[in-house]
Amino acid sequence: MPHPRRRNLGATGLPIRKRTGNAMTEYDRLPPSLRAWMQEAALPWSPRSCRSIWMKVKQDGGTDRQAIARLAAVEAAMLKRAAEA
């Protein structure tokens, strides 16, 4: 049986990181379309990292759709890297 803290990471081999703050409060403050994307994400994203990518795209004049596309591209790259390891 896997270690209790590793159950929701699946077989990706991603490192476990210590989280600070209240992740649920941060999640509740995200835009609805970002929360919807996180619910369907293949990896266990933190609200803080998603918000960081989201805000970067939005500050550059991007739309919600472009921000979601950027998040999906980052996730795909992470999955590819994990598969190669």
N, CA, C and O atoms as a Maestro MAE file, in Angstrom:
{
 s_m_m2io_version
 :::
 2.0.0
}

f_m_ct {
 s_m_title
 :::
 protein
 m_atom[340] {
  # First column is atom index #
  i_m_mmod_type
  r_m_x_coord
  r_m_y_coord
  r_m_z_coord
  i_m_residue_number
  s_m_chain_name
  s_m_pdb_residue_name
  s_m_pdb_atom_name
  i_m_atomic_number
  :::
  1 25 0.847 -1.184 0.000 1 A "MET " " N  " 7
  2 3 0.000 0.000 0.000 1 A "MET " " CA " 6
  3 2 0.889 1.241 0.000 1 A "MET " " C  " 6
  4 15 1.849 1.304 0.767 1 A "MET " " O  " 8
  5 25 0.587 2.238 -0.850 2 A "PRO " " N  " 7
  6 3 1.425 3.429 -0.907 2 A "PRO " " CA " 6
  7 2 1.337 4.243 0.383 2 A "PRO " " C  " 6
  8 15 0.386 4.138 1.157 2 A "PRO " " O  " 8
  9 25 2.344 5.036 0.568 3 A "HIS " " N  " 7
  10 3 2.356 5.941 1.713 3 A "HIS " " CA " 6
  11 2 1.100 6.803 1.653 3 A "HIS " " C  " 6
  12 15 0.726 7.235 0.562 3 A "HIS " " O  " 8
  13 25 0.426 7.077 2.782 4 A "PRO " " N  " 7
  14 3 -0.830 7.828 2.778 4 A "PRO " " CA " 6
  15 2 -0.760 9.180 2.078 4 A "PRO " " C  " 6
  16 15 -1.743 9.605 1.471 4 A "PRO " " O  " 8
  17 25 0.358 9.852 2.146 5 A "ARG " " N  " 7
  18 3 0.456 11.166 1.516 5 A "ARG " " CA " 6
  19 2 0.668 11.069 0.017 5 A "ARG " " C  " 6
  20 15 0.560 12.081 -0.675 5 A "ARG " " O  " 8
  21 25 0.962 9.897 -0.505 6 A "ARG " " N  " 7
  22 3 1.259 9.760 -1.924 6 A "ARG " " CA " 6
  23 2 0.076 9.188 -2.717 6 A "ARG " " C  " 6
  24 15 0.175 9.049 -3.936 6 A "ARG " " O  " 8
  25 25 -1.020 8.858 -2.065 7 A "ARG " " N  " 7
  26 3 -2.122 8.197 -2.754 7 A "ARG " " CA " 6
  27 2 -2.689 9.006 -3.912 7 A "ARG " " C  " 6
  28 15 -2.967 8.436 -4.966 7 A "ARG " " O  " 8
  29 25 -2.867 10.301 -3.756 8 A "ASN " " N  " 7
  30 3 -3.515 11.058 -4.824 8 A "ASN " " CA " 6
  31 2 -2.546 11.517 -5.906 8 A "ASN " " C  " 6
  32 15 -2.969 12.210 -6.831 8 A "ASN " " O  " 8
  33 25 -1.292 11.169 -5.833 9 A "LEU " " N  " 7
  34 3 -0.334 11.540 -6.866 9 A "LEU " " CA " 6
  35 2 -0.258 10.501 -7.973 9 A "LEU " " C  " 6
  36 15 0.348 10.751 -9.015 9 A "LEU " " O  " 8
  37 25 -0.856 9.356 -7.764 10 A "GLY " " N  " 7
  38 3 -0.802 8.323 -8.781 10 A "GLY " " CA " 6
  39 2 0.618 7.836 -8.982 10 A "GLY " " C  " 6
  40 15 1.385 7.721 -8.026 10 A "GLY " " O  " 8
  41 25 0.962 7.552 -10.219 11 A "ALA " " N  " 7
  42 3 2.280 7.010 -10.529 11 A "ALA " " CA " 6
  43 2 3.160 8.049 -11.219 11 A "ALA " " C  " 6
  44 15 4.053 7.681 -11.981 11 A "ALA " " O  " 8
  45 25 2.931 9.320 -10.973 12 A "THR " " N  " 7
  46 3 3.691 10.344 -11.672 12 A "THR " " CA " 6
  47 2 5.098 10.529 -11.126 12 A "THR " " C  " 6
  48 15 5.980 10.987 -11.851 12 A "THR " " O  " 8
  49 25 5.323 10.188 -9.881 13 A "GLY " " N  " 7
  50 3 6.637 10.377 -9.299 13 A "GLY " " CA " 6
  51 2 6.945 11.833 -8.987 13 A "GLY " " C  " 6
  52 15 8.102 12.190 -8.763 13 A "GLY " " O  " 8
  53 25 5.922 12.670 -8.971 14 A "LEU " " N  " 7
  54 3 6.141 14.083 -8.653 14 A "LEU " " CA " 6
  55 2 6.530 14.232 -7.192 14 A "LEU " " C  " 6
  56 15 6.075 13.460 -6.347 14 A "LEU " " O  " 8
  57 25 7.365 15.213 -6.887 15 A "PRO " " N  " 7
  58 3 7.777 15.397 -5.500 15 A "PRO " " CA " 6
  59 2 6.620 15.928 -4.649 15 A "PRO " " C  " 6
  60 15 5.747 16.643 -5.140 15 A "PRO " " O  " 8
  61 25 6.634 15.568 -3.384 16 A "ILE " " N  " 7
  62 3 5.658 16.094 -2.433 16 A "ILE " " CA " 6
  63 2 6.221 17.401 -1.893 16 A "ILE " " C  " 6
  64 15 7.379 17.468 -1.482 16 A "ILE " " O  " 8
  65 25 5.398 18.423 -1.898 17 A "ARG " " N  " 7
  66 3 5.843 19.723 -1.400 17 A "ARG " " CA " 6
  67 2 5.009 20.135 -0.205 17 A "ARG " " C  " 6
  68 15 3.801 19.906 -0.174 17 A "ARG " " O  " 8
  69 25 5.637 20.728 0.755 18 A "LYS " " N  " 7
  70 3 4.937 21.251 1.919 18 A "LYS " " CA " 6
  71 2 4.152 22.478 1.492 18 A "LYS " " C  " 6
  72 15 4.715 23.401 0.902 18 A "LYS " " O  " 8
  73 25 2.879 22.500 1.777 19 A "ARG " " N  " 7
  74 3 2.017 23.623 1.410 19 A "ARG " " CA " 6
  75 2 1.878 24.567 2.593 19 A "ARG " " C  " 6
  76 15 1.848 24.145 3.749 19 A "ARG " " O  " 8
  77 25 1.794 25.840 2.282 20 A "THR " " N  " 7
  78 3 1.565 26.835 3.328 20 A "THR " " CA " 6
  79 2 0.254 27.543 3.029 20 A "THR " " C  " 6
  80 15 -0.184 27.586 1.879 20 A "THR " " O  " 8
  81 25 -0.361 28.088 4.040 21 A "GLY " " N  " 7
  82 3 -1.617 28.796 3.844 21 A "GLY " " CA " 6
  83 2 -2.787 27.827 3.797 21 A "GLY " " C  " 6
  84 15 -2.627 26.628 4.028 21 A "GLY " " O  " 8
  85 25 -3.951 28.352 3.499 22 A "ASN " " N  " 7
  86 3 -5.161 27.551 3.437 22 A "ASN " " CA " 6
  87 2 -5.534 27.332 1.971 22 A "ASN " " C  " 6
  88 15 -6.047 28.234 1.309 22 A "ASN " " O  " 8
  89 25 -5.275 26.145 1.485 23 A "ALA " " N  " 7
  90 3 -5.496 25.845 0.066 23 A "ALA " " CA " 6
  91 2 -6.968 25.963 -0.317 23 A "ALA " " C  " 6
  92 15 -7.277 26.380 -1.433 23 A "ALA " " O  " 8
  93 25 -7.870 25.609 0.573 24 A "MET " " N  " 7
  94 3 -9.298 25.691 0.248 24 A "MET " " CA " 6
  95 2 -9.751 27.139 0.097 24 A "MET " " C  " 6
  96 15 -10.538 27.453 -0.795 24 A "MET " " O  " 8
  97 25 -9.263 28.011 0.955 25 A "THR " " N  " 7
  98 3 -9.601 29.433 0.834 25 A "THR " " CA " 6
  99 2 -9.043 29.989 -0.464 25 A "THR " " C  " 6
  100 15 -9.729 30.732 -1.166 25 A "THR " " O  " 8
  101 25 -7.806 29.636 -0.789 26 A "GLU " " N  " 7
  102 3 -7.201 30.082 -2.051 26 A "GLU " " CA " 6
  103 2 -8.001 29.548 -3.238 26 A "GLU " " C  " 6
  104 15 -8.229 30.272 -4.207 26 A "GLU " " O  " 8
  105 25 -8.423 28.301 -3.168 27 A "TYR " " N  " 7
  106 3 -9.210 27.691 -4.243 27 A "TYR " " CA " 6
  107 2 -10.537 28.433 -4.418 27 A "TYR " " C  " 6
  108 15 -10.948 28.718 -5.543 27 A "TYR " " O  " 8
  109 25 -11.199 28.739 -3.314 28 A "ASP " " N  " 7
  110 3 -12.493 29.428 -3.376 28 A "ASP " " CA " 6
  111 2 -12.395 30.813 -4.005 28 A "ASP " " C  " 6
  112 15 -13.381 31.319 -4.542 28 A "ASP " " O  " 8
  113 25 -11.244 31.418 -3.946 29 A "ARG " " N  " 7
  114 3 -11.050 32.763 -4.502 29 A "ARG " " CA " 6
  115 2 -10.713 32.758 -5.997 29 A "ARG " " C  " 6
  116 15 -10.658 33.820 -6.618 29 A "ARG " " O  " 8
  117 25 -10.490 31.592 -6.572 30 A "LEU " " N  " 7
  118 3 -10.147 31.503 -7.991 30 A "LEU " " CA " 6
  119 2 -11.375 31.762 -8.857 30 A "LEU " " C  " 6
  120 15 -12.503 31.541 -8.417 30 A "LEU " " O  " 8
  121 25 -11.159 32.232 -10.090 31 A "PRO " " N  " 7
  122 3 -12.275 32.400 -11.019 31 A "PRO " " CA " 6
  123 2 -12.957 31.048 -11.282 31 A "PRO " " C  " 6
  124 15 -12.291 30.013 -11.280 31 A "PRO " " O  " 8
  125 25 -14.265 31.051 -11.504 32 A "PRO " " N  " 7
  126 3 -14.989 29.792 -11.722 32 A "PRO " " CA " 6
  127 2 -14.425 28.940 -12.857 32 A "PRO " " C  " 6
  128 15 -14.366 27.717 -12.727 32 A "PRO " " O  " 8
  129 25 -14.017 29.544 -13.947 33 A "SER " " N  " 7
  130 3 -13.492 28.745 -15.063 33 A "SER " " CA " 6
  131 2 -12.161 28.084 -14.695 33 A "SER " " C  " 6
  132 15 -11.869 26.989 -15.176 33 A "SER " " O  " 8
  133 25 -11.366 28.715 -13.866 34 A "LEU " " N  " 7
  134 3 -10.112 28.111 -13.414 34 A "LEU " " CA " 6
  135 2 -10.396 26.960 -12.455 34 A "LEU " " C  " 6
  136 15 -9.746 25.916 -12.527 34 A "LEU " " O  " 8
  137 25 -11.359 27.144 -11.563 35 A "ARG " " N  " 7
  138 3 -11.732 26.053 -10.655 35 A "ARG " " CA " 6
  139 2 -12.255 24.858 -11.452 35 A "ARG " " C  " 6
  140 15 -11.954 23.712 -11.119 35 A "ARG " " O  " 8
  141 25 -13.024 25.116 -12.488 36 A "ALA " " N  " 7
  142 3 -13.542 24.022 -13.322 36 A "ALA " " CA " 6
  143 2 -12.398 23.264 -13.991 36 A "ALA " " C  " 6
  144 15 -12.429 22.036 -14.068 36 A "ALA " " O  " 8
  145 25 -11.387 23.993 -14.477 37 A "TRP " " N  " 7
  146 3 -10.240 23.331 -15.098 37 A "TRP " " CA " 6
  147 2 -9.501 22.472 -14.073 37 A "TRP " " C  " 6
  148 15 -9.112 21.343 -14.373 37 A "TRP " " O  " 8
  149 25 -9.310 22.999 -12.875 38 A "MET " " N  " 7
  150 3 -8.591 22.259 -11.839 38 A "MET " " CA " 6
  151 2 -9.307 20.956 -11.481 38 A "MET " " C  " 6
  152 15 -8.659 19.956 -11.171 38 A "MET " " O  " 8
  153 25 -10.631 20.965 -11.521 39 A "GLN " " N  " 7
  154 3 -11.396 19.758 -11.195 39 A "GLN " " CA " 6
  155 2 -11.154 18.649 -12.209 39 A "GLN " " C  " 6
  156 15 -11.257 17.468 -11.877 39 A "GLN " " O  " 8
  157 25 -10.835 19.021 -13.433 40 A "GLU " " N  " 7
  158 3 -10.609 18.038 -14.490 40 A "GLU " " CA " 6
  159 2 -9.127 17.773 -14.759 40 A "GLU " " C  " 6
  160 15 -8.798 16.928 -15.591 40 A "GLU " " O  " 8
  161 25 -8.245 18.469 -14.081 41 A "ALA " " N  " 7
  162 3 -6.804 18.343 -14.327 41 A "ALA " " CA " 6
  163 2 -6.318 16.925 -14.012 41 A "ALA " " C  " 6
  164 15 -6.846 16.251 -13.127 41 A "ALA " " O  " 8
  165 25 -5.316 16.499 -14.749 42 A "ALA " " N  " 7
  166 3 -4.749 15.170 -14.552 42 A "ALA " " CA " 6
  167 2 -3.781 15.137 -13.364 42 A "ALA " " C  " 6
  168 15 -3.544 14.075 -12.788 42 A "ALA " " O  " 8
  169 25 -3.232 16.273 -13.004 43 A "LEU " " N  " 7
  170 3 -2.274 16.362 -11.907 43 A "LEU " " CA " 6
  171 2 -2.886 17.120 -10.725 43 A "LEU " " C  " 6
  172 15 -3.822 17.900 -10.902 43 A "LEU " " O  " 8
  173 25 -2.358 16.892 -9.531 44 A "PRO " " N  " 7
  174 3 -2.864 17.581 -8.343 44 A "PRO " " CA " 6
  175 2 -2.276 18.994 -8.220 44 A "PRO " " C  " 6
  176 15 -1.286 19.193 -7.516 44 A "PRO " " O  " 8
  177 25 -2.870 19.951 -8.888 45 A "TRP " " N  " 7
  178 3 -2.389 21.332 -8.899 45 A "TRP " " CA " 6
  179 2 -2.732 22.051 -7.601 45 A "TRP " " C  " 6
  180 15 -3.775 21.798 -6.997 45 A "TRP " " O  " 8
  181 25 -1.850 22.945 -7.179 46 A "SER " " N  " 7
  182 3 -2.178 23.806 -6.050 46 A "SER " " CA " 6
  183 2 -2.877 25.052 -6.586 46 A "SER " " C  " 6
  184 15 -2.595 25.491 -7.701 46 A "SER " " O  " 8
  185 25 -3.778 25.618 -5.803 47 A "PRO " " N  " 7
  186 3 -4.434 26.856 -6.237 47 A "PRO " " CA " 6
  187 2 -3.421 27.967 -6.515 47 A "PRO " " C  " 6
  188 15 -3.604 28.763 -7.436 47 A "PRO " " O  " 8
  189 25 -2.371 28.015 -5.728 48 A "ARG " " N  " 7
  190 3 -1.366 29.067 -5.886 48 A "ARG " " CA " 6
  191 2 -0.640 28.967 -7.227 48 A "ARG " " C  " 6
  192 15 -0.440 29.979 -7.898 48 A "ARG " " O  " 8
  193 25 -0.247 27.764 -7.619 49 A "SER " " N  " 7
  194 3 0.479 27.631 -8.890 49 A "SER " " CA " 6
  195 2 -0.444 27.884 -10.084 49 A "SER " " C  " 6
  196 15 -0.028 28.480 -11.077 49 A "SER " " O  " 8
  197 25 -1.685 27.434 -9.985 50 A "CYS " " N  " 7
  198 3 -2.643 27.710 -11.066 50 A "CYS " " CA " 6
  199 2 -2.900 29.200 -11.190 50 A "CYS " " C  " 6
  200 15 -2.923 29.744 -12.294 50 A "CYS " " O  " 8
  201 25 -3.092 29.851 -10.066 51 A "ARG " " N  " 7
  202 3 -3.360 31.286 -10.082 51 A "ARG " " CA " 6
  203 2 -2.182 32.055 -10.671 51 A "ARG " " C  " 6
  204 15 -2.378 33.038 -11.385 51 A "ARG " " O  " 8
  205 25 -0.970 31.617 -10.377 52 A "SER " " N  " 7
  206 3 0.222 32.279 -10.893 52 A "SER " " CA " 6
  207 2 0.247 32.241 -12.418 52 A "SER " " C  " 6
  208 15 0.484 33.263 -13.062 52 A "SER " " O  " 8
  209 25 0.005 31.081 -12.992 53 A "ILE " " N  " 7
  210 3 -0.010 30.947 -14.454 53 A "ILE " " CA " 6
  211 2 -1.169 31.742 -15.034 53 A "ILE " " C  " 6
  212 15 -1.009 32.443 -16.033 53 A "ILE " " O  " 8
  213 25 -2.326 31.634 -14.413 54 A "TRP " " N  " 7
  214 3 -3.532 32.346 -14.853 54 A "TRP " " CA " 6
  215 2 -3.282 33.853 -14.902 54 A "TRP " " C  " 6
  216 15 -3.581 34.509 -15.900 54 A "TRP " " O  " 8
  217 25 -2.731 34.394 -13.817 55 A "MET " " N  " 7
  218 3 -2.512 35.844 -13.728 55 A "MET " " CA " 6
  219 2 -1.478 36.307 -14.750 55 A "MET " " C  " 6
  220 15 -1.618 37.399 -15.300 55 A "MET " " O  " 8
  221 25 -0.458 35.519 -15.015 56 A "LYS " " N  " 7
  222 3 0.551 35.878 -16.010 56 A "LYS " " CA " 6
  223 2 -0.089 36.049 -17.382 56 A "LYS " " C  " 6
  224 15 0.172 37.028 -18.081 56 A "LYS " " O  " 8
  225 25 -0.929 35.090 -17.760 57 A "VAL " " N  " 7
  226 3 -1.609 35.171 -19.062 57 A "VAL " " CA " 6
  227 2 -2.540 36.379 -19.092 57 A "VAL " " C  " 6
  228 15 -2.566 37.118 -20.075 57 A "VAL " " O  " 8
  229 25 -3.298 36.580 -18.025 58 A "LYS " " N  " 7
  230 3 -4.250 37.685 -17.983 58 A "LYS " " CA " 6
  231 2 -3.533 39.039 -18.001 58 A "LYS " " C  " 6
  232 15 -4.004 39.974 -18.648 58 A "LYS " " O  " 8
  233 25 -2.404 39.153 -17.301 59 A "GLN " " N  " 7
  234 3 -1.646 40.406 -17.290 59 A "GLN " " CA " 6
  235 2 -1.068 40.722 -18.661 59 A "GLN " " C  " 6
  236 15 -0.852 41.886 -18.998 59 A "GLN " " O  " 8
  237 25 -0.819 39.689 -19.444 60 A "ASP " " N  " 7
  238 3 -0.315 39.885 -20.807 60 A "ASP " " CA " 6
  239 2 -1.447 40.132 -21.803 60 A "ASP " " C  " 6
  240 15 -1.215 40.164 -23.011 60 A "ASP " " O  " 8
  241 25 -2.670 40.307 -21.301 61 A "GLY " " N  " 7
  242 3 -3.808 40.614 -22.152 61 A "GLY " " CA " 6
  243 2 -4.550 39.402 -22.667 61 A "GLY " " C  " 6
  244 15 -5.383 39.516 -23.566 61 A "GLY " " O  " 8
  245 25 -4.257 38.245 -22.109 62 A "GLY " " N  " 7
  246 3 -4.900 37.018 -22.572 62 A "GLY " " CA " 6
  247 2 -6.317 36.859 -22.041 62 A "GLY " " C  " 6
  248 15 -6.722 37.508 -21.076 62 A "GLY " " O  " 8
  249 25 -7.049 35.982 -22.697 63 A "THR " " N  " 7
  250 3 -8.419 35.680 -22.301 63 A "THR " " CA " 6
  251 2 -8.435 34.486 -21.344 63 A "THR " " C  " 6
  252 15 -7.413 33.836 -21.125 63 A "THR " " O  " 8
  253 25 -9.604 34.213 -20.785 64 A "ASP " " N  " 7
  254 3 -9.745 33.027 -19.934 64 A "ASP " " CA " 6
  255 2 -9.404 31.771 -20.735 64 A "ASP " " C  " 6
  256 15 -8.736 30.868 -20.230 64 A "ASP " " O  " 8
  257 25 -9.861 31.719 -21.966 65 A "ARG " " N  " 7
  258 3 -9.597 30.553 -22.822 65 A "ARG " " CA " 6
  259 2 -8.093 30.381 -23.057 65 A "ARG " " C  " 6
  260 15 -7.598 29.254 -23.052 65 A "ARG " " O  " 8
  261 25 -7.368 31.470 -23.260 66 A "GLN " " N  " 7
  262 3 -5.918 31.391 -23.451 66 A "GLN " " CA " 6
  263 2 -5.221 30.952 -22.166 66 A "GLN " " C  " 6
  264 15 -4.236 30.214 -22.211 66 A "GLN " " O  " 8
  265 25 -5.726 31.401 -21.035 67 A "ALA " " N  " 7
  266 3 -5.141 30.998 -19.753 67 A "ALA " " CA " 6
  267 2 -5.333 29.497 -19.530 67 A "ALA " " C  " 6
  268 15 -4.419 28.810 -19.075 67 A "ALA " " O  " 8
  269 25 -6.522 28.994 -19.854 68 A "ILE " " N  " 7
  270 3 -6.789 27.556 -19.724 68 A "ILE " " CA " 6
  271 2 -5.881 26.769 -20.671 68 A "ILE " " C  " 6
  272 15 -5.355 25.720 -20.300 68 A "ILE " " O  " 8
  273 25 -5.701 27.271 -21.880 69 A "ALA " " N  " 7
  274 3 -4.818 26.604 -22.843 69 A "ALA " " CA " 6
  275 2 -3.383 26.572 -22.323 69 A "ALA " " C  " 6
  276 15 -2.688 25.570 -22.494 69 A "ALA " " O  " 8
  277 25 -2.939 27.636 -21.703 70 A "ARG " " N  " 7
  278 3 -1.576 27.681 -21.149 70 A "ARG " " CA " 6
  279 2 -1.426 26.670 -20.019 70 A "ARG " " C  " 6
  280 15 -0.425 25.958 -19.948 70 A "ARG " " O  " 8
  281 25 -2.418 26.608 -19.138 71 A "LEU " " N  " 7
  282 3 -2.386 25.629 -18.050 71 A "LEU " " CA " 6
  283 2 -2.337 24.202 -18.609 71 A "LEU " " C  " 6
  284 15 -1.585 23.362 -18.115 71 A "LEU " " O  " 8
  285 25 -3.135 23.940 -19.630 72 A "ALA " " N  " 7
  286 3 -3.147 22.607 -20.239 72 A "ALA " " CA " 6
  287 2 -1.790 22.278 -20.862 72 A "ALA " " C  " 6
  288 15 -1.330 21.138 -20.789 72 A "ALA " " O  " 8
  289 25 -1.156 23.271 -21.470 73 A "ALA " " N  " 7
  290 3 0.164 23.053 -22.077 73 A "ALA " " CA " 6
  291 2 1.215 22.771 -21.009 73 A "ALA " " C  " 6
  292 15 2.065 21.899 -21.191 73 A "ALA " " O  " 8
  293 25 1.162 23.491 -19.915 74 A "VAL " " N  " 7
  294 3 2.112 23.262 -18.817 74 A "VAL " " CA " 6
  295 2 1.891 21.864 -18.242 74 A "VAL " " C  " 6
  296 15 2.849 21.141 -17.969 74 A "VAL " " O  " 8
  297 25 0.639 21.491 -18.060 75 A "GLU " " N  " 7
  298 3 0.344 20.169 -17.520 75 A "GLU " " CA " 6
  299 2 0.826 19.072 -18.470 75 A "GLU " " C  " 6
  300 15 1.394 18.073 -18.027 75 A "GLU " " O  " 8
  301 25 0.604 19.251 -19.761 76 A "ALA " " N  " 7
  302 3 1.066 18.263 -20.740 76 A "ALA " " CA " 6
  303 2 2.580 18.107 -20.697 76 A "ALA " " C  " 6
  304 15 3.096 16.992 -20.790 76 A "ALA " " O  " 8
  305 25 3.288 19.213 -20.557 77 A "ALA " " N  " 7
  306 3 4.750 19.157 -20.470 77 A "ALA " " CA " 6
  307 2 5.196 18.424 -19.202 77 A "ALA " " C  " 6
  308 15 6.161 17.660 -19.229 77 A "ALA " " O  " 8
  309 25 4.493 18.658 -18.098 78 A "MET " " N  " 7
  310 3 4.833 17.979 -16.844 78 A "MET " " CA " 6
  311 2 4.572 16.477 -16.955 78 A "MET " " C  " 6
  312 15 5.366 15.672 -16.470 78 A "MET " " O  " 8
  313 25 3.466 16.099 -17.590 79 A "LEU " " N  " 7
  314 3 3.156 14.679 -17.765 79 A "LEU " " CA " 6
  315 2 4.182 14.008 -18.680 79 A "LEU " " C  " 6
  316 15 4.590 12.872 -18.437 79 A "LEU " " O  " 8
  317 25 4.592 14.708 -19.719 80 A "LYS " " N  " 7
  318 3 5.603 14.163 -20.624 80 A "LYS " " CA " 6
  319 2 6.924 13.959 -19.893 80 A "LYS " " C  " 6
  320 15 7.571 12.923 -20.044 80 A "LYS " " O  " 8
  321 25 7.317 14.947 -19.105 81 A "ARG " " N  " 7
  322 3 8.563 14.856 -18.333 81 A "ARG " " CA " 6
  323 2 8.502 13.696 -17.342 81 A "ARG " " C  " 6
  324 15 9.483 12.972 -17.172 81 A "ARG " " O  " 8
  325 25 7.346 13.516 -16.684 82 A "ALA " " N  " 7
  326 3 7.190 12.427 -15.719 82 A "ALA " " CA " 6
  327 2 7.232 11.075 -16.414 82 A "ALA " " C  " 6
  328 15 7.760 10.114 -15.854 82 A "ALA " " O  " 8
  329 25 6.688 10.978 -17.623 83 A "ALA " " N  " 7
  330 3 6.686 9.719 -18.362 83 A "ALA " " CA " 6
  331 2 8.096 9.338 -18.821 83 A "ALA " " C  " 6
  332 15 8.431 8.156 -18.905 83 A "ALA " " O  " 8
  333 25 8.907 10.340 -19.114 84 A "GLU " " N  " 7
  334 3 10.270 10.092 -19.565 84 A "GLU " " CA " 6
  335 2 11.201 9.715 -18.437 84 A "GLU " " C  " 6
  336 15 12.250 9.114 -18.668 84 A "GLU " " O  " 8
  337 25 10.830 10.060 -17.224 85 A "ALA " " N  " 7
  338 3 11.705 9.791 -16.070 85 A "ALA " " CA " 6
  339 2 11.661 8.343 -15.642 85 A "ALA " " C  " 6
  340 15 12.340 7.960 -14.689 85 A "ALA " " O  " 8
  :::
 }
 m_bond[339] {
  # First column is bond index #
  i_m_from
  i_m_to
  i_m_order
  :::
  1 1 2 1
  2 2 3 1
  3 3 4 2
  4 3 5 1
  5 5 6 1
  6 6 7 1
  7 7 8 2
  8 7 9 1
  9 9 10 1
  10 10 11 1
  11 11 12 2
  12 11 13 1
  13 13 14 1
  14 14 15 1
  15 15 16 2
  16 15 17 1
  17 17 18 1
  18 18 19 1
  19 19 20 2
  20 19 21 1
  21 21 22 1
  22 22 23 1
  23 23 24 2
  24 23 25 1
  25 25 26 1
  26 26 27 1
  27 27 28 2
  28 27 29 1
  29 29 30 1
  30 30 31 1
  31 31 32 2
  32 31 33 1
  33 33 34 1
  34 34 35 1
  35 35 36 2
  36 35 37 1
  37 37 38 1
  38 38 39 1
  39 39 40 2
  40 39 41 1
  41 41 42 1
  42 42 43 1
  43 43 44 2
  44 43 45 1
  45 45 46 1
  46 46 47 1
  47 47 48 2
  48 47 49 1
  49 49 50 1
  50 50 51 1
  51 51 52 2
  52 51 53 1
  53 53 54 1
  54 54 55 1
  55 55 56 2
  56 55 57 1
  57 57 58 1
  58 58 59 1
  59 59 60 2
  60 59 61 1
  61 61 62 1
  62 62 63 1
  63 63 64 2
  64 63 65 1
  65 65 66 1
  66 66 67 1
  67 67 68 2
  68 67 69 1
  69 69 70 1
  70 70 71 1
  71 71 72 2
  72 71 73 1
  73 73 74 1
  74 74 75 1
  75 75 76 2
  76 75 77 1
  77 77 78 1
  78 78 79 1
  79 79 80 2
  80 79 81 1
  81 81 82 1
  82 82 83 1
  83 83 84 2
  84 83 85 1
  85 85 86 1
  86 86 87 1
  87 87 88 2
  88 87 89 1
  89 89 90 1
  90 90 91 1
  91 91 92 2
  92 91 93 1
  93 93 94 1
  94 94 95 1
  95 95 96 2
  96 95 97 1
  97 97 98 1
  98 98 99 1
  99 99 100 2
  100 99 101 1
  101 101 102 1
  102 102 103 1
  103 103 104 2
  104 103 105 1
  105 105 106 1
  106 106 107 1
  107 107 108 2
  108 107 109 1
  109 109 110 1
  110 110 111 1
  111 111 112 2
  112 111 113 1
  113 113 114 1
  114 114 115 1
  115 115 116 2
  116 115 117 1
  117 117 118 1
  118 118 119 1
  119 119 120 2
  120 119 121 1
  121 121 122 1
  122 122 123 1
  123 123 124 2
  124 123 125 1
  125 125 126 1
  126 126 127 1
  127 127 128 2
  128 127 129 1
  129 129 130 1
  130 130 131 1
  131 131 132 2
  132 131 133 1
  133 133 134 1
  134 134 135 1
  135 135 136 2
  136 135 137 1
  137 137 138 1
  138 138 139 1
  139 139 140 2
  140 139 141 1
  141 141 142 1
  142 142 143 1
  143 143 144 2
  144 143 145 1
  145 145 146 1
  146 146 147 1
  147 147 148 2
  148 147 149 1
  149 149 150 1
  150 150 151 1
  151 151 152 2
  152 151 153 1
  153 153 154 1
  154 154 155 1
  155 155 156 2
  156 155 157 1
  157 157 158 1
  158 158 159 1
  159 159 160 2
  160 159 161 1
  161 161 162 1
  162 162 163 1
  163 163 164 2
  164 163 165 1
  165 165 166 1
  166 166 167 1
  167 167 168 2
  168 167 169 1
  169 169 170 1
  170 170 171 1
  171 171 172 2
  172 171 173 1
  173 173 174 1
  174 174 175 1
  175 175 176 2
  176 175 177 1
  177 177 178 1
  178 178 179 1
  179 179 180 2
  180 179 181 1
  181 181 182 1
  182 182 183 1
  183 183 184 2
  184 183 185 1
  185 185 186 1
  186 186 187 1
  187 187 188 2
  188 187 189 1
  189 189 190 1
  190 190 191 1
  191 191 192 2
  192 191 193 1
  193 193 194 1
  194 194 195 1
  195 195 196 2
  196 195 197 1
  197 197 198 1
  198 198 199 1
  199 199 200 2
  200 199 201 1
  201 201 202 1
  202 202 203 1
  203 203 204 2
  204 203 205 1
  205 205 206 1
  206 206 207 1
  207 207 208 2
  208 207 209 1
  209 209 210 1
  210 210 211 1
  211 211 212 2
  212 211 213 1
  213 213 214 1
  214 214 215 1
  215 215 216 2
  216 215 217 1
  217 217 218 1
  218 218 219 1
  219 219 220 2
  220 219 221 1
  221 221 222 1
  222 222 223 1
  223 223 224 2
  224 223 225 1
  225 225 226 1
  226 226 227 1
  227 227 228 2
  228 227 229 1
  229 229 230 1
  230 230 231 1
  231 231 232 2
  232 231 233 1
  233 233 234 1
  234 234 235 1
  235 235 236 2
  236 235 237 1
  237 237 238 1
  238 238 239 1
  239 239 240 2
  240 239 241 1
  241 241 242 1
  242 242 243 1
  243 243 244 2
  244 243 245 1
  245 245 246 1
  246 246 247 1
  247 247 248 2
  248 247 249 1
  249 249 250 1
  250 250 251 1
  251 251 252 2
  252 251 253 1
  253 253 254 1
  254 254 255 1
  255 255 256 2
  256 255 257 1
  257 257 258 1
  258 258 259 1
  259 259 260 2
  260 259 261 1
  261 261 262 1
  262 262 263 1
  263 263 264 2
  264 263 265 1
  265 265 266 1
  266 266 267 1
  267 267 268 2
  268 267 269 1
  269 269 270 1
  270 270 271 1
  271 271 272 2
  272 271 273 1
  273 273 274 1
  274 274 275 1
  275 275 276 2
  276 275 277 1
  277 277 278 1
  278 278 279 1
  279 279 280 2
  280 279 281 1
  281 281 282 1
  282 282 283 1
  283 283 284 2
  284 283 285 1
  285 285 286 1
  286 286 287 1
  287 287 288 2
  288 287 289 1
  289 289 290 1
  290 290 291 1
  291 291 292 2
  292 291 293 1
  293 293 294 1
  294 294 295 1
  295 295 296 2
  296 295 297 1
  297 297 298 1
  298 298 299 1
  299 299 300 2
  300 299 301 1
  301 301 302 1
  302 302 303 1
  303 303 304 2
  304 303 305 1
  305 305 306 1
  306 306 307 1
  307 307 308 2
  308 307 309 1
  309 309 310 1
  310 310 311 1
  311 311 312 2
  312 311 313 1
  313 313 314 1
  314 314 315 1
  315 315 316 2
  316 315 317 1
  317 317 318 1
  318 318 319 1
  319 319 320 2
  320 319 321 1
  321 321 322 1
  322 322 323 1
  323 323 324 2
  324 323 325 1
  325 325 326 1
  326 326 327 1
  327 327 328 2
  328 327 329 1
  329 329 330 1
  330 330 331 1
  331 331 332 2
  332 331 333 1
  333 333 334 1
  334 334 335 1
  335 335 336 2
  336 335 337 1
  337 337 338 1
  338 338 339 1
  339 339 340 2
  :::
 }
}
